[in-house]
Every structure is written in C-alpha cells, then in structure tokens.
Amino acid sequence: MLILHALADGAVTQPRSLPQPKIGRMGYNPANFAWNIGTGPWVRGYAVSYAISFHDAATGRESPRSEWWGPKTDPKQLYGGFGLIRIPVDRTGQASARRIWRRFEGQAERLIHEIPDNVTTTYQDDVL
C-alpha cells in the first residue's frame, strides 16, 4: 500500500525512504542469556547473527535490513538467547517500530520480534 502526502500547496509527495539501521554500536549483555545450552535451537557450538530493520506501521514501509551483527556464541558454551543492547533507533523519526531478525549458521533467517517503538534499545532473545 502506497500512502501519498498532500502538501499545503496541493502538491502530492511520496514519503522518504527509511534509512538502513547502523549496527556498529550494537552489543550484548554477557550476563544476560535466556536459555541453557540444549534448549531449542541453542545447541553446543551454535553461531547466531542478528539484523535490524526500521518499520513504519502507518505506511507499511520497512527499511533495508542492517548488516548482520555476528556470528556470536557464548564463549563458555553454556547459554543461548542473547540480551541485545544498543539496538539502533531511527534518528529521522519516521520509524514507529524496529524489527529483529535472527539467523543461525546454516539456517534461514527469521523475524523474531518487533519492538513497538523507536525508543527502546534492549531486547532479550527468548524465542525458541
């Protein structure tokens, strides 16, 4: 669905594209994991990557996904389910949500969560 904007002078414009998220500052809290190894997809030796996209619910627009952050694993090989921190926000203010995508090495990527705002910068991956 394409939503056009009418300006005061009667001109009609398309909304700007959402920017691609930058994940250079994204990280994880090493003390915050959701699962023990052996639970669901969190098996010994896993390698997981995450990507972020911006979403505008009013127009249905979605940004290109960020680069993949990872692959990551628990260095102790005890836990899975990262507590992500410093998730990027849309500094242009167009996004009403952020989407978190996850990909295990050798598997297809998957949308695992939508943060329903453009403010929250943390997320606990508790999806099996």
N, CA and C atoms as an extended XYZ file, in Angstrom:
384
Properties=species:S:1:pos:R:3:atomname:S:1:resname:S:1:resid:I:1 pbc="F F F"
N         0.847       -1.165        0.000 N   MET     1
C         0.000        0.000        0.000 CA  MET     1
C         0.899        1.236        0.000 C   MET     1
N         0.699        2.134       -0.929 N   LEU     2
C         1.467        3.365       -1.028 CA  LEU     2
C         0.620        4.506       -0.493 C   LEU     2
N         1.157        5.231        0.459 N   ILE     3
C         0.456        6.379        1.022 CA  ILE     3
C         1.166        7.635        0.543 C   ILE     3
N         0.425        8.539       -0.048 N   LEU     4
C         0.975        9.793       -0.529 CA  LEU     4
C         0.635       10.898        0.458 C   LEU     4
N         1.459       11.939        0.509 N   HIS     5
C         1.255       13.066        1.404 CA  HIS     5
C         0.891       14.295        0.573 C   HIS     5
N        -0.170       14.977        0.969 N   ALA     6
C        -0.559       16.215        0.294 CA  ALA     6
C         0.061       17.392        1.037 C   ALA     6
N         0.728       18.271        0.305 N   LEU     7
C         1.329       19.462        0.887 CA  LEU     7
C         0.332       20.608        0.842 C   LEU     7
N         0.623       21.677        1.578 N   ALA     8
C        -0.281       22.828        1.663 CA  ALA     8
C        -0.554       23.439        0.296 C   ALA     8
N         0.414       23.380       -0.615 N   ASP     9
C         0.215       23.978       -1.936 CA  ASP     9
C        -0.492       23.038       -2.905 C   ASP     9
N        -0.941       21.877       -2.396 N   GLY    10
C        -1.673       20.929       -3.231 CA  GLY    10
C        -0.806       19.869       -3.884 C   GLY    10
N         0.518       20.014       -3.790 N   ALA    11
C         1.412       19.019       -4.371 CA  ALA    11
C         1.332       17.725       -3.567 C   ALA    11
N         1.531       16.623       -4.245 N   VAL    12
C         1.500       15.315       -3.597 CA  VAL    12
C         2.907       14.715       -3.665 C   VAL    12
N         3.375       14.212       -2.527 N   THR    13
C         4.706       13.622       -2.479 CA  THR    13
C         4.647       12.235       -1.863 C   THR    13
N         5.627       11.433       -2.191 N   GLN    14
C         5.777       10.139       -1.547 CA  GLN    14
C         6.646       10.333       -0.311 C   GLN    14
N         6.423        9.524        0.730 N   PRO    15
C         7.269        9.656        1.920 CA  PRO    15
C         8.710        9.253        1.611 C   PRO    15
N         9.644        9.810        2.387 N   ARG    16
C        11.053        9.463        2.228 CA  ARG    16
C        11.269        7.995        2.580 C   ARG    16
N        12.303        7.425        2.037 N   SER    17
C        12.675        6.060        2.384 CA  SER    17
C        13.200        6.027        3.805 C   SER    17
N        12.943        4.934        4.490 N   LEU    18
C        13.510        4.752        5.818 CA  LEU    18
C        14.997        4.424        5.679 C   LEU    18
N        15.835        4.969        6.554 N   PRO    19
C        17.266        4.698        6.448 CA  PRO    19
C        17.599        3.267        6.868 C   PRO    19
N        18.715        2.761        6.401 N   GLN    20
C        19.187        1.446        6.820 CA  GLN    20
C        19.812        1.578        8.206 C   GLN    20
N        19.415        0.735        9.170 N   PRO    21
C        20.000        0.818       10.517 CA  PRO    21
C        21.505        0.550       10.507 C   PRO    21
N        22.206        1.251       11.363 N   LYS    22
C        23.652        1.067       11.545 CA  LYS    22
C        23.848        0.312       12.858 C   LYS    22
N        24.531       -0.830       12.812 N   ILE    23
C        24.651       -1.688       13.994 CA  ILE    23
C        26.033       -1.647       14.631 C   ILE    23
N        26.865       -0.686       14.263 N   GLY    24
C        28.229       -0.623       14.761 CA  GLY    24
C        28.349       -0.560       16.269 C   GLY    24
N        27.374       -0.008       16.957 N   ARG    25
C        27.423        0.109       18.417 CA  ARG    25
C        26.629       -0.990       19.118 C   ARG    25
N        25.885       -1.809       18.362 N   MET    26
C        25.066       -2.841       18.984 CA  MET    26
C        25.963       -3.847       19.701 C   MET    26
N        25.467       -4.409       20.781 N   GLY    27
C        26.229       -5.385       21.538 CA  GLY    27
C        25.290       -6.294       22.305 C   GLY    27
N        25.839       -6.979       23.296 N   TYR    28
C        25.007       -7.824       24.152 CA  TYR    28
C        25.533       -7.766       25.580 C   TYR    28
N        24.652       -8.075       26.509 N   ASN    29
C        24.999       -8.124       27.920 CA  ASN    29
C        25.473       -9.538       28.229 C   ASN    29
N        26.760       -9.745       28.513 N   PRO    30
C        27.273      -11.106       28.713 CA  PRO    30
C        26.723      -11.792       29.958 C   PRO    30
N        26.023      -11.056       30.807 N   ALA    31
C        25.419      -11.656       31.994 CA  ALA    31
C        23.933      -11.939       31.784 C   ALA    31
N        23.452      -11.774       30.547 N   ASN    32
C        22.016      -11.859       30.323 CA  ASN    32
C        21.708      -12.780       29.145 C   ASN    32
N        21.542      -14.054       29.424 N   PHE    33
C        21.133      -15.039       28.424 CA  PHE    33
C        19.796      -15.637       28.863 C   PHE    33
N        19.006      -16.132       27.916 N   ALA    34
C        17.664      -16.633       28.221 CA  ALA    34
C        17.592      -18.144       28.418 C   ALA    34
N        18.501      -18.891       27.806 N   TRP    35
C        18.359      -20.350       27.786 CA  TRP    35
C        19.663      -21.062       28.111 C   TRP    35
N        19.541      -22.269       28.642 N   ASN    36
C        20.697      -23.146       28.811 CA  ASN    36
C        20.976      -23.846       27.495 C   ASN    36
N        22.243      -24.184       27.254 N   ILE    37
C        22.594      -24.949       26.058 CA  ILE    37
C        21.783      -26.246       26.051 C   ILE    37
N        21.279      -26.591       24.879 N   GLY    38
C        20.455      -27.788       24.729 CA  GLY    38
C        18.974      -27.486       24.673 C   GLY    38
N        18.600      -26.201       24.843 N   THR    39
C        17.197      -25.792       24.779 CA  THR    39
C        16.910      -25.261       23.383 C   THR    39
N        15.938      -25.890       22.692 N   GLY    40
C        15.553      -25.432       21.362 CA  GLY    40
C        16.744      -25.346       20.422 C   GLY    40
N        16.895      -24.193       19.740 N   PRO    41
C        17.988      -24.068       18.756 CA  PRO    41
C        19.342      -23.777       19.382 C   PRO    41
N        19.372      -23.584       20.677 N   TRP    42
C        20.617      -23.201       21.354 CA  TRP    42
C        21.416      -24.456       21.710 C   TRP    42
N        22.112      -24.990       20.723 N   VAL    43
C        22.893      -26.219       20.885 CA  VAL    43
C        24.376      -25.864       20.967 C   VAL    43
N        25.146      -26.739       21.579 N   ARG    44
C        26.590      -26.511       21.716 CA  ARG    44
C        27.198      -26.210       20.339 C   ARG    44
N        27.989      -25.157       20.277 N   GLY    45
C        28.650      -24.777       19.032 CA  GLY    45
C        27.824      -23.877       18.125 C   GLY    45
N        26.646      -23.392       18.600 N   TYR    46
C        25.814      -22.535       17.747 CA  TYR    46
C        26.567      -21.262       17.354 C   TYR    46
N        26.176      -20.700       16.232 N   ALA    47
C        26.655      -19.392       15.780 CA  ALA    47
C        25.421      -18.641       15.290 C   ALA    47
N        25.121      -17.517       15.923 N   VAL    48
C        23.908      -16.764       15.615 CA  VAL    48
C        24.268      -15.338       15.221 C   VAL    48
N        23.489      -14.790       14.288 N   SER    49
C        23.652      -13.404       13.852 CA  SER    49
C        22.292      -12.716       13.926 C   SER    49
N        22.322      -11.398       14.091 N   TYR    50
C        21.100      -10.604       14.155 CA  TYR    50
C        21.181       -9.450       13.168 C   TYR    50
N        20.021       -9.042       12.660 N   ALA    51
C        19.917       -7.847       11.815 CA  ALA    51
C        18.702       -7.057       12.293 C   ALA    51
N        18.699       -5.772       12.011 N   ILE    52
C        17.629       -4.868       12.430 CA  ILE    52
C        17.061       -4.175       11.196 C   ILE    52
N        15.740       -3.962       11.203 N   SER    53
C        15.127       -3.102       10.186 CA  SER    53
C        14.196       -2.127       10.893 C   SER    53
N        14.021       -0.962       10.277 N   PHE    54
C        13.065        0.029       10.774 CA  PHE    54
C        11.731       -0.210       10.081 C   PHE    54
N        10.631        0.021       10.802 N   HIS    55
C         9.306       -0.199       10.242 CA  HIS    55
C         8.416        0.983       10.588 C   HIS    55
N         7.619        1.423        9.616 N   ASP    56
C         6.632        2.476        9.819 CA  ASP    56
C         5.255        1.842        9.659 C   ASP    56
N         4.576        1.600       10.777 N   ALA    57
C         3.282        0.913       10.751 CA  ALA    57
C         2.213        1.708       10.006 C   ALA    57
N         2.292        3.035       10.034 N   ALA    58
C         1.266        3.852        9.382 CA  ALA    58
C         1.279        3.696        7.870 C   ALA    58
N         2.461        3.515        7.288 N   THR    59
C         2.562        3.417        5.834 CA  THR    59
C         2.907        2.014        5.350 C   THR    59
N         3.308        1.138        6.289 N   GLY    60
C         3.707       -0.212        5.906 CA  GLY    60
C         5.121       -0.292        5.352 C   GLY    60
N         5.852        0.826        5.394 N   ARG    61
C         7.216        0.834        4.853 CA  ARG    61
C         8.184        0.141        5.803 C   ARG    61
N         9.189       -0.502        5.223 N   GLU    62
C        10.253       -1.112        6.003 CA  GLU    62
C        11.586       -0.758        5.360 C   GLU    62
N        12.553       -0.461        6.191 N   SER    63
C        13.883       -0.110        5.691 CA  SER    63
C        14.600       -1.350        5.192 C   SER    63
N        15.686       -1.137        4.441 N   PRO    64
C        16.568       -2.274        4.186 CA  PRO    64
C        17.113       -2.758        5.535 C   PRO    64
N        17.393       -4.034        5.642 N   ARG    65
C        17.960       -4.554        6.883 CA  ARG    65
C        19.388       -4.055        7.068 C   ARG    65
N        19.778       -3.995        8.326 N   SER    66
C        21.162       -3.662        8.646 CA  SER    66
C        22.073       -4.786        8.170 C   SER    66
N        23.360       -4.546        8.259 N   GLU    67
C        24.310       -5.641        8.086 CA  GLU    67
C        24.034       -6.645        9.196 C   GLU    67
N        24.481       -7.870        9.029 N   TRP    68
C        24.319       -8.877       10.081 CA  TRP    68
C        25.333       -8.617       11.175 C   TRP    68
N        24.862       -8.631       12.426 N   TRP    69
C        25.705       -8.498       13.602 CA  TRP    69
C        26.011       -9.906       14.095 C   TRP    69
N        27.256      -10.301       14.013 N   GLY    70
C        27.617      -11.659       14.395 CA  GLY    70
C        28.475      -12.269       13.307 C   GLY    70
N        28.715      -13.558       13.334 N   PRO    71
C        28.065      -14.519       14.220 CA  PRO    71
C        28.636      -14.455       15.640 C   PRO    71
N        27.760      -14.736       16.597 N   LYS    72
C        28.115      -14.716       18.014 CA  LYS    72
C        27.793      -16.067       18.629 C   LYS    72
N        28.482      -16.356       19.714 N   THR    73
C        28.215      -17.554       20.505 CA  THR    73
C        28.601      -17.246       21.941 C   THR    73
N        28.110      -18.006       22.881 N   ASP    74
C        28.522      -17.859       24.275 CA  ASP    74
C        29.911      -18.485       24.408 C   ASP    74
N        30.931      -17.697       24.775 N   PRO    75
C        32.279      -18.251       24.855 CA  PRO    75
C        32.388      -19.424       25.834 C   PRO    75
N        31.512      -19.470       26.826 N   LYS    76
C        31.538      -20.569       27.798 CA  LYS    76
C        30.763      -21.791       27.303 C   LYS    76
N        30.006      -21.617       26.203 N   GLN    77
C        29.178      -22.692       25.640 CA  GLN    77
C        28.189      -23.253       26.662 C   GLN    77
N        27.631      -22.351       27.471 N   LEU    78
C        26.645      -22.746       28.478 CA  LEU    78
C        25.257      -22.221       28.179 C   LEU    78
N        25.179      -21.079       27.469 N   TYR    79
C        23.904      -20.384       27.337 CA  TYR    79
C        23.636      -19.921       25.906 C   TYR    79
N        22.359      -19.645       25.631 N   GLY    80
C        21.920      -19.060       24.372 CA  GLY    80
C        20.807      -18.073       24.642 C   GLY    80
N        20.470      -17.291       23.660 N   GLY    81
C        19.417      -16.281       23.810 CA  GLY    81
C        20.012      -14.978       24.297 C   GLY    81
N        20.609      -14.227       23.422 N   PHE    82
C        21.343      -13.020       23.783 CA  PHE    82
C        20.438      -11.908       24.295 C   PHE    82
N        20.951      -11.146       25.246 N   GLY    83
C        20.329       -9.901       25.687 CA  GLY    83
C        20.953       -8.771       24.894 C   GLY    83
N        20.307       -8.379       23.794 N   LEU    84
C        20.865       -7.353       22.909 CA  LEU    84
C        20.779       -5.978       23.554 C   LEU    84
N        21.810       -5.165       23.338 N   ILE    85
C        21.843       -3.801       23.854 CA  ILE    85
C        22.259       -2.845       22.738 C   ILE    85
N        21.931       -1.589       22.926 N   ARG    86
C        22.238       -0.522       21.957 CA  ARG    86
C        21.680       -0.826       20.568 C   ARG    86
N        20.447       -1.331       20.532 N   ILE    87
C        19.754       -1.553       19.256 CA  ILE    87
C        19.519       -0.180       18.628 C   ILE    87
N        19.847       -0.006       17.356 N   PRO    88
C        19.745        1.327       16.755 CA  PRO    88
C        18.306        1.848       16.681 C   PRO    88
N        18.189        3.174       16.785 N   VAL    89
C        16.910        3.860       16.608 CA  VAL    89
C        16.978        4.664       15.314 C   VAL    89
N        15.798        4.956       14.752 N   ASP    90
C        15.720        5.755       13.527 CA  ASP    90
C        15.819        7.227       13.902 C   ASP    90
N        16.954        7.818       13.646 N   ARG    91
C        17.180        9.218       14.018 CA  ARG    91
C        16.360       10.191       13.163 C   ARG    91
N        15.794        9.715       12.038 N   THR    92
C        14.941       10.592       11.230 CA  THR    92
C        13.531       10.679       11.819 C   THR    92
N        13.203        9.781       12.752 N   GLY    93
C        11.894        9.814       13.406 CA  GLY    93
C        10.756        9.229       12.588 C   GLY    93
N        11.048        8.592       11.460 N   GLN    94
C         9.985        8.040       10.619 CA  GLN    94
C         9.488        6.676       11.101 C   GLN    94
N        10.361        5.912       11.739 N   ALA    95
C        10.007        4.544       12.150 CA  ALA    95
C         9.147        4.571       13.405 C   ALA    95
N         8.157        3.694       13.429 N   SER    96
C         7.338        3.523       14.628 CA  SER    96
C         7.704        2.232       15.351 C   SER    96
N         8.575        1.431       14.745 N   ALA    97
C         8.980        0.153       15.330 CA  ALA    97
C        10.308       -0.279       14.723 C   ALA    97
N        10.950       -1.250       15.387 N   ARG    98
C        12.150       -1.888       14.849 CA  ARG    98
C        11.905       -3.386       14.834 C   ARG    98
N        12.366       -4.040       13.807 N   ARG    99
C        12.221       -5.490       13.675 CA  ARG    99
C        13.585       -6.144       13.871 C   ARG    99
N        13.555       -7.269       14.596 N   ILE   100
C        14.785       -8.003       14.875 CA  ILE   100
C        14.732       -9.327       14.131 C   ILE   100
N        15.750       -9.551       13.323 N   TRP   101
C        15.875      -10.754       12.501 CA  TRP   101
C        17.013      -11.599       13.066 C   TRP   101
N        16.840      -12.913       13.057 N   ARG   102
C        17.862      -13.818       13.586 CA  ARG   102
C        18.175      -14.894       12.556 C   ARG   102
N        19.456      -15.268       12.505 N   ARG   103
C        19.884      -16.325       11.584 CA  ARG   103
C        20.952      -17.169       12.279 C   ARG   103
N        20.663      -18.466       12.389 N   PHE   104
C        21.675      -19.398       12.862 CA  PHE   104
C        22.479      -19.855       11.660 C   PHE   104
N        23.768      -20.092       11.880 N   GLU   105
C        24.628      -20.548       10.797 CA  GLU   105
C        24.020      -21.786       10.142 C   GLU   105
N        23.889      -21.748        8.813 N   GLY   106
C        23.348      -22.872        8.053 CA  GLY   106
C        21.830      -22.936        8.011 C   GLY   106
N        21.137      -21.934        8.591 N   GLN   107
C        19.679      -21.932        8.588 CA  GLN   107
C        19.150      -20.637        7.970 C   GLN   107
N        17.867      -20.631        7.667 N   ALA   108
C        17.224      -19.446        7.093 CA  ALA   108
C        17.048      -18.368        8.163 C   ALA   108
N        17.057      -17.121        7.722 N   GLU   109
C        16.796      -16.021        8.643 CA  GLU   109
C        15.337      -16.025        9.055 C   GLU   109
N        15.044      -15.393       10.196 N   ARG   110
C        13.687      -15.411       10.744 CA  ARG   110
C        13.421      -14.126       11.515 C   ARG   110
N        12.256      -13.536       11.289 N   LEU   111
C        11.822      -12.391       12.095 CA  LEU   111
C        11.432      -12.936       13.460 C   LEU   111
N        12.089      -12.453       14.530 N   ILE   112
C        11.784      -12.997       15.854 CA  ILE   112
C        11.066      -12.013       16.770 C   ILE   112
N        11.117      -10.722       16.460 N   HIS   113
C        10.462       -9.764       17.356 CA  HIS   113
C        10.309       -8.417       16.668 C   HIS   113
N         9.276       -7.679       17.100 N   GLU   114
C         9.114       -6.293       16.683 CA  GLU   114
C         9.035       -5.443       17.939 C   GLU   114
N         9.965       -4.524       18.082 N   ILE   115
C         9.925       -3.568       19.193 CA  ILE   115
C         8.941       -2.481       18.764 C   ILE   115
N         7.836       -2.298       19.493 N   PRO   116
C         6.757       -1.423       19.013 CA  PRO   116
C         6.978        0.067       19.255 C   PRO   116
N         8.235        0.497       19.255 N   ASP   117
C         8.532        1.918       19.416 CA  ASP   117
C         9.881        2.220       18.773 C   ASP   117
N        10.277        3.470       18.816 N   ASN   118
C        11.567        3.884       18.262 CA  ASN   118
C        12.457        4.429       19.382 C   ASN   118
N        12.266        3.877       20.598 N   VAL   119
C        12.986        4.372       21.764 CA  VAL   119
C        13.760        3.265       22.468 C   VAL   119
N        13.132        2.127       22.692 N   THR   120
C        13.737        1.018       23.423 CA  THR   120
C        14.992        0.522       22.704 C   THR   120
N        16.072        0.322       23.442 N   THR   121
C        17.335       -0.090       22.813 CA  THR   121
C        17.840       -1.431       23.338 C   THR   121
N        16.996       -2.185       24.026 N   THR   122
C        17.372       -3.517       24.509 CA  THR   122
C        16.311       -4.531       24.119 C   THR   122
N        16.737       -5.783       23.992 N   TYR   123
C        15.808       -6.875       23.718 CA  TYR   123
C        16.440       -8.186       24.182 C   TYR   123
N        15.664       -8.976       24.891 N   GLN   124
C        16.098      -10.303       25.324 CA  GLN   124
C        15.573      -11.332       24.325 C   GLN   124
N        16.478      -11.998       23.619 N   ASP   125
C        16.079      -13.022       22.659 CA  ASP   125
C        15.670      -14.281       23.436 C   ASP   125
N        14.362      -14.435       23.597 N   ASP   126
C        13.829      -15.598       24.309 CA  ASP   126
C        12.974      -16.470       23.397 C   ASP   126
N        13.174      -16.329       22.091 N   VAL   127
C        12.395      -17.059       21.094 CA  VAL   127
C        13.080      -18.397       20.820 C   VAL   127
N        12.292      -19.475       20.877 N   LEU   128
C        12.845      -20.795       20.550 CA  LEU   128
C        12.621      -21.101       19.105 C   LEU   128
